[in-house]
Amino acid sequence: MSEKENNPSEKKVWTEAERLELSAKLDRELEDYIDSLDKKVYTDGWSEDRWQEEMEKHPFFMTKMPENPAEMSPLLEGLQLLKYSEEYNTPNELAQSYKEDGNFNYKHKKYRLAILNFSKGISNKCEDKDLLAQLYNNRALAQFKLQNYRSSLNDCKQALNLKPNYLKAMHTAAKCYYYIKDYDQCISYCDKILNIESSIKELNKEIVTLRTQAVKSNKLKMRDSRLQDIKEKNIDKTKEKIKNIIKARNIKLDYSDIFYDNQHVHLDDRDMLVWPVIFAYPENNQTDFIQNFHESTLISEQLEELFVEPPAWDSDRRYQIKKLHVYFEGINKKPCRIDIDKPLCEILQDEKFIVKNGTPWFYVLVADSREETAFLKSYF
């Protein structure tokens, strides 16, 4: 026997062909072993049609929290505790976690949830001013998406107080000022942004466009403001003219504003008065509102127009013009009967008449009826 064969500690040197042959042999033996095992169906795993649902329930893969807290697994509770507990996290760490949650919700367009996340982060009062500024800025962006422009602007100001040259916050502030139509402030912020960006040679085209729009809108706003001032001055002149004409007609008014609503006394193209007038029918608890009763129109003419077709409440056609008596309540709180064949202006000039709340009132009753008797007795 040779010395080489007598030394068991010496390793055999395998050729490449021997290695391949041995590997193939082992593979065959493994396959034979697997084939010899009893065939069983694995029932503990996730079925093919439910794997996505099962993944959603796993704490490491779920994309949203369970709606029912009772369904939260112990592992998920532990992870939540580790992430949000003040015991295990510093204020800065908590703020960072809420910021990440807010960014996730913002990315998926869940802006209200994002605002809640960023607000939680802000409430932790972290000492990192840069992080706190980011939280305010991100909340401003979420508020802007919901068109809460003033809330967004307030958050931008908070972010800029912490970080004065915070370009993202300036961008959002400029857009907020545009949407609340404070164009001067919008232009001011655009100028600040462009001034900063000019130093780094990266002018923001959106801001350049926004500034141009703000300048144009500001000019239109100033023009509209001037036109409104002119209109109001003309209205004031017209009102003063109406008051002077009423005074010249010796028509008495109470102390109320005769121009308190849009349906007030006005002038025609010949500077004649046109009044809003109310006819009341005490017997039926009904009224007619005449928006444009010209002062030269006879009371009887207006009544004829009202009763061309009998109203639903006058099915018996009792309200015939020649059978009607019309009254007004005089300055002495007594009913005064009028001559319906006189024009409105002449009635209003009666020394006992006073126009209340800018609208003359008249009471219409069937002549010599029980209702007329009751109406007159109510004043005595």
C-alpha positions as CSV (number, residue, x, y, z in Angstrom):
1,M,0.0,0.0,0.0
2,S,1.4,3.4,-0.9
3,E,2.0,6.2,1.6
4,K,-0.7,8.3,-0.1
5,E,-3.3,5.7,0.4
6,N,-2.3,5.1,4.1
7,N,-2.9,8.8,5.0
8,P,-6.6,9.2,5.7
9,S,-6.3,12.9,6.6
10,E,-5.3,13.9,3.1
11,K,-8.3,15.3,1.1
12,K,-9.2,13.8,-2.3
13,V,-8.8,16.2,-5.2
14,W,-12.0,16.2,-7.3
15,T,-12.0,16.8,-11.0
16,E,-14.7,19.0,-12.5
17,A,-16.3,16.0,-14.2
18,E,-16.5,14.1,-10.8
19,R,-18.1,17.2,-9.2
20,L,-20.8,17.4,-11.9
21,E,-21.5,13.7,-11.6
22,L,-21.8,13.9,-7.8
23,S,-24.1,16.9,-8.0
24,A,-26.4,15.2,-10.5
25,K,-26.5,12.1,-8.2
26,L,-27.6,14.2,-5.2
27,D,-30.3,15.9,-7.2
28,R,-31.7,12.6,-8.3
29,E,-31.7,11.3,-4.7
30,L,-33.5,14.4,-3.5
31,E,-36.2,14.1,-6.2
32,D,-36.7,10.4,-5.3
33,Y,-37.1,11.3,-1.7
34,I,-39.7,14.0,-2.3
35,D,-41.6,11.7,-4.6
36,S,-41.7,9.1,-1.9
37,L,-43.4,11.5,0.6
38,D,-47.1,11.4,1.1
39,K,-48.9,14.1,-0.9
40,K,-50.7,16.6,1.4
41,V,-52.5,19.9,0.7
42,Y,-51.1,22.9,2.6
43,T,-54.1,24.6,4.3
44,D,-52.4,27.1,6.6
45,G,-51.3,29.6,3.9
46,W,-53.2,32.3,2.0
47,S,-55.4,31.3,-0.9
48,E,-54.6,32.7,-4.3
49,D,-57.9,34.7,-4.4
50,R,-57.5,36.2,-0.9
51,W,-53.8,37.0,-0.7
52,Q,-54.3,40.7,-1.2
53,E,-57.0,40.9,1.5
54,E,-54.7,38.9,3.9
55,M,-51.8,41.2,3.1
56,E,-53.9,44.2,4.0
57,K,-54.5,42.7,7.5
58,H,-50.8,42.3,8.2
59,P,-49.2,45.1,10.2
60,F,-46.2,45.3,7.9
61,F,-48.2,45.6,4.7
62,M,-51.5,47.3,5.5
63,T,-52.1,50.7,3.9
64,K,-54.9,51.9,6.3
65,M,-55.8,51.4,9.9
66,P,-58.7,49.2,10.9
67,E,-61.9,51.2,11.3
68,N,-62.8,49.2,14.4
69,P,-60.1,49.5,17.1
70,A,-61.1,46.1,18.4
71,E,-59.8,44.6,15.2
72,M,-56.3,45.9,15.9
73,S,-53.8,43.1,16.4
74,P,-51.4,43.1,19.4
75,L,-48.5,43.5,17.0
76,L,-50.1,46.5,15.4
77,E,-50.9,48.0,18.8
78,G,-47.2,47.5,19.7
79,L,-46.0,49.2,16.5
80,Q,-48.4,52.1,17.1
81,L,-47.2,52.5,20.6
82,L,-43.5,52.5,19.5
83,K,-44.3,55.1,16.8
84,Y,-46.6,57.5,18.7
85,S,-46.0,57.0,22.4
86,E,-44.5,60.0,24.2
87,E,-42.8,57.5,26.5
88,Y,-40.7,56.1,23.7
89,N,-40.3,59.1,21.4
90,T,-39.0,62.6,21.8
91,P,-41.2,65.6,20.6
92,N,-39.0,65.8,17.5
93,E,-39.4,62.1,16.7
94,L,-43.2,62.4,17.1
95,A,-43.3,65.5,14.9
96,Q,-41.3,63.6,12.2
97,S,-43.7,60.6,12.4
98,Y,-46.8,62.8,12.0
99,K,-45.1,64.7,9.2
100,E,-44.5,61.4,7.3
101,D,-48.1,60.3,7.9
102,G,-49.3,63.7,6.6
103,N,-47.1,63.5,3.5
104,F,-48.5,60.0,2.8
105,N,-52.1,61.2,3.1
106,Y,-51.4,64.3,1.0
107,K,-49.8,62.2,-1.7
108,H,-53.0,60.1,-1.8
109,K,-55.2,63.3,-1.9
110,K,-56.6,62.7,1.6
111,Y,-56.1,66.4,2.5
112,R,-58.3,66.5,5.6
113,L,-56.4,63.6,7.1
114,A,-53.1,65.2,6.1
115,I,-54.2,68.4,8.0
116,L,-54.9,66.3,11.0
117,N,-51.5,64.6,10.9
118,F,-49.6,67.9,10.4
119,S,-51.7,69.5,13.3
120,K,-50.7,66.6,15.6
121,G,-47.1,67.2,14.7
122,I,-47.3,70.9,15.4
123,S,-49.0,70.3,18.7
124,N,-46.0,68.3,19.9
125,K,-44.0,71.5,20.1
126,C,-40.8,70.1,18.7
127,E,-37.6,72.2,19.2
128,D,-36.5,71.7,15.6
129,K,-37.6,75.0,13.9
130,D,-36.9,73.7,10.5
131,L,-39.1,70.6,11.1
132,L,-41.8,72.8,12.6
133,A,-41.7,75.2,9.6
134,Q,-42.1,72.1,7.3
135,L,-45.2,71.0,9.2
136,Y,-46.8,74.5,8.9
137,N,-45.9,74.7,5.2
138,N,-47.3,71.2,4.5
139,R,-50.5,72.0,6.4
140,A,-50.7,75.2,4.3
141,L,-50.5,73.1,1.1
142,A,-53.3,70.8,2.3
143,Q,-55.5,73.7,3.3
144,F,-54.8,75.3,-0.1
145,K,-56.0,72.1,-1.9
146,L,-59.3,72.4,0.0
147,Q,-59.5,76.1,-1.0
148,N,-59.2,77.2,2.6
149,Y,-57.0,80.1,1.4
150,R,-57.0,82.2,4.6
151,S,-56.2,79.2,6.8
152,S,-53.5,78.3,4.4
153,L,-52.1,81.8,4.4
154,N,-52.0,81.8,8.2
155,D,-49.9,78.6,8.2
156,C,-47.6,80.2,5.6
157,K,-47.0,83.1,7.9
158,Q,-46.2,80.8,10.8
159,A,-43.7,78.9,8.6
160,L,-42.0,82.1,7.4
161,N,-41.7,83.3,11.0
162,L,-39.7,80.2,11.7
163,K,-37.8,80.2,8.4
164,P,-37.9,83.7,6.8
165,N,-36.6,82.7,3.3
166,Y,-38.7,79.5,3.0
167,L,-39.5,79.6,-0.7
168,K,-42.2,76.9,-0.7
169,A,-44.2,78.8,2.0
170,M,-43.7,82.1,0.0
171,H,-45.1,80.3,-3.1
172,T,-48.2,79.2,-1.4
173,A,-48.7,82.6,0.3
174,A,-48.4,84.4,-3.0
175,K,-51.1,82.1,-4.5
176,C,-53.4,82.5,-1.4
177,Y,-53.2,86.3,-1.7
178,Y,-54.1,86.0,-5.3
179,Y,-57.2,83.9,-4.6
180,I,-58.4,86.2,-1.8
181,K,-57.9,89.1,-4.2
182,D,-55.2,90.9,-2.2
183,Y,-53.2,91.6,-5.4
184,D,-50.7,94.0,-3.8
185,Q,-49.6,91.4,-1.3
186,C,-49.5,88.8,-4.0
187,I,-47.2,91.0,-6.2
188,S,-45.0,91.7,-3.1
189,Y,-44.5,88.0,-2.4
190,C,-43.8,87.3,-6.1
191,D,-41.2,90.0,-6.1
192,K,-39.5,88.5,-2.9
193,I,-39.5,85.0,-4.5
194,L,-38.1,86.3,-7.8
195,N,-35.4,88.3,-6.0
196,I,-34.2,85.2,-4.1
197,E,-34.4,83.0,-7.1
198,S,-32.5,85.5,-9.3
199,S,-29.5,85.0,-7.1
200,I,-29.5,81.3,-8.0
201,K,-30.5,81.9,-11.6
202,E,-33.6,79.7,-11.4
203,L,-36.7,81.9,-12.0
204,N,-39.9,80.1,-11.3
205,K,-42.1,80.5,-14.4
206,E,-45.3,79.8,-12.4
207,I,-44.5,82.8,-10.1
208,V,-43.7,85.0,-13.1
209,T,-47.1,84.1,-14.6
210,L,-48.8,84.6,-11.3
211,R,-47.3,88.1,-10.9
212,T,-48.4,89.1,-14.4
213,Q,-51.9,87.9,-13.6
214,A,-51.9,89.7,-10.3
215,V,-50.8,93.0,-11.9
216,K,-53.6,92.7,-14.5
217,S,-56.2,91.7,-11.9
218,N,-55.2,94.6,-9.7
219,K,-55.7,97.1,-12.5
220,L,-59.2,95.7,-13.2
221,K,-60.0,95.8,-9.5
222,M,-58.9,99.4,-9.2
223,R,-61.0,100.2,-12.3
224,D,-64.1,98.5,-10.9
225,S,-63.5,100.3,-7.6
226,R,-63.5,103.6,-9.4
227,L,-66.6,102.7,-11.3
228,Q,-68.4,101.6,-8.1
229,D,-67.4,104.9,-6.4
230,I,-68.9,106.8,-9.4
231,K,-72.0,104.7,-9.3
232,E,-72.5,105.2,-5.6
233,K,-72.0,108.9,-5.9
234,N,-74.7,109.0,-8.6
235,I,-77.0,106.9,-6.5
236,D,-76.5,109.3,-3.6
237,K,-77.2,112.3,-5.8
238,T,-80.4,110.6,-7.1
239,K,-81.5,109.8,-3.5
240,E,-81.0,113.3,-2.5
241,K,-83.0,114.5,-5.5
242,I,-85.9,112.2,-4.6
243,K,-85.9,113.5,-1.0
244,N,-86.0,117.1,-2.3
245,I,-88.9,116.3,-4.7
246,I,-90.9,114.6,-1.9
247,K,-90.3,117.6,0.3
248,A,-91.4,119.9,-2.4
249,R,-94.6,117.9,-2.8
250,N,-95.3,118.4,1.0
251,I,-95.4,114.6,1.5
252,K,-94.6,113.6,5.1
253,L,-92.3,110.7,5.9
254,D,-91.6,108.9,9.2
255,Y,-88.0,108.5,10.4
256,S,-87.3,105.3,8.6
257,D,-85.0,105.0,5.6
258,I,-87.1,105.1,2.5
259,F,-84.3,103.4,0.5
260,Y,-83.8,100.5,2.9
261,D,-84.3,97.9,0.1
262,N,-84.2,97.7,-3.7
263,Q,-88.0,98.2,-4.1
264,H,-88.1,101.8,-3.0
265,V,-89.5,105.0,-4.4
266,H,-87.8,106.2,-7.5
267,L,-88.1,108.7,-10.4
268,D,-89.3,108.2,-14.0
269,D,-87.6,109.9,-16.9
270,R,-89.6,113.1,-16.2
271,D,-88.6,113.2,-12.5
272,M,-92.0,112.0,-11.4
273,L,-92.3,109.8,-8.3
274,V,-93.0,106.1,-8.6
275,W,-93.9,104.5,-5.3
276,P,-94.2,101.0,-4.0
277,V,-97.7,100.7,-2.6
278,I,-99.6,98.0,-0.5
279,F,-103.3,97.4,-0.7
280,A,-104.6,95.4,2.3
281,Y,-107.9,93.5,2.5
282,P,-108.7,93.0,6.2
283,E,-111.8,90.9,5.5
284,N,-109.7,88.2,3.8
285,N,-106.3,88.8,5.4
286,Q,-104.9,89.4,1.9
287,T,-102.6,92.0,0.4
288,D,-101.5,93.2,-3.0
289,F,-98.0,94.8,-3.5
290,I,-97.8,97.3,-6.3
291,Q,-94.1,97.8,-7.0
292,N,-94.5,100.7,-9.4
293,F,-97.4,103.0,-8.6
294,H,-97.0,106.2,-10.5
295,E,-97.9,109.3,-8.5
296,S,-100.2,110.6,-11.4
297,T,-102.2,107.3,-11.5
298,L,-105.7,107.4,-10.0
299,I,-106.4,105.0,-7.1
300,S,-109.5,103.7,-8.9
301,E,-107.4,103.0,-12.0
302,Q,-105.0,100.8,-10.0
303,L,-107.9,99.0,-8.3
304,E,-109.5,98.3,-11.7
305,E,-106.3,96.8,-12.9
306,L,-106.2,94.6,-9.8
307,F,-109.7,93.3,-10.2
308,V,-109.9,92.8,-13.9
309,E,-109.9,89.2,-13.0
310,P,-111.4,88.4,-9.6
311,P,-108.8,86.9,-7.2
312,A,-109.3,83.4,-5.8
313,W,-110.4,84.8,-2.4
314,D,-113.2,86.9,-4.0
315,S,-115.2,84.1,-5.6
316,D,-118.4,86.0,-5.0
317,R,-117.1,89.0,-6.8
318,R,-118.0,91.4,-3.9
319,Y,-115.0,93.6,-4.7
320,Q,-116.6,95.9,-7.4
321,I,-114.8,99.2,-7.8
322,K,-118.0,101.3,-7.2
323,K,-118.7,99.3,-4.1
324,L,-115.4,99.8,-2.4
325,H,-114.2,102.2,0.3
326,V,-110.5,102.8,0.7
327,Y,-108.8,104.1,3.9
328,F,-105.4,105.0,5.2
329,E,-104.3,105.3,8.8
330,G,-103.8,108.9,9.6
331,I,-101.1,110.6,11.5
332,N,-103.5,110.7,14.4
333,K,-103.9,106.9,14.3
334,K,-107.4,107.2,12.9
335,P,-108.8,105.7,9.7
336,C,-109.2,108.3,6.9
337,R,-111.4,107.5,3.9
338,I,-110.0,108.7,0.5
339,D,-111.6,109.7,-2.8
340,I,-110.5,106.9,-5.1
341,D,-110.9,109.1,-8.2
342,K,-107.9,111.2,-7.1
343,P,-104.3,110.5,-8.1
344,L,-101.8,108.9,-5.7
345,C,-99.8,112.1,-5.3
346,E,-102.8,114.1,-4.1
347,I,-103.7,111.4,-1.5
348,L,-100.1,111.4,-0.2
349,Q,-100.2,115.2,0.1
350,D,-103.1,114.9,2.6
351,E,-102.1,116.7,5.8
352,K,-103.1,113.5,7.8
353,F,-101.1,111.1,5.6
354,I,-97.6,109.9,6.6
355,V,-95.6,107.5,4.6
356,K,-94.2,104.8,6.9
357,N,-91.2,102.7,6.0
358,G,-91.1,104.2,2.5
359,T,-94.3,102.4,1.5
360,P,-97.9,103.9,1.5
361,W,-100.6,101.5,2.9
362,F,-104.2,101.5,1.9
363,Y,-107.1,99.4,3.4
364,V,-109.8,98.2,0.9
365,L,-113.2,97.1,2.2
366,V,-116.6,96.5,0.7
367,A,-118.8,99.5,1.4
368,D,-121.3,99.3,4.3
369,S,-120.3,95.7,5.0
370,R,-120.0,94.2,8.5
371,E,-116.3,94.0,8.0
372,E,-116.1,97.7,7.3
373,T,-118.1,98.4,10.5
374,A,-115.7,96.1,12.5
375,F,-112.7,97.8,10.9
376,L,-113.8,101.3,11.8
377,K,-114.8,100.2,15.4
378,S,-111.3,98.8,16.0
379,Y,-110.0,102.4,15.9
380,F,-112.4,103.7,18.4
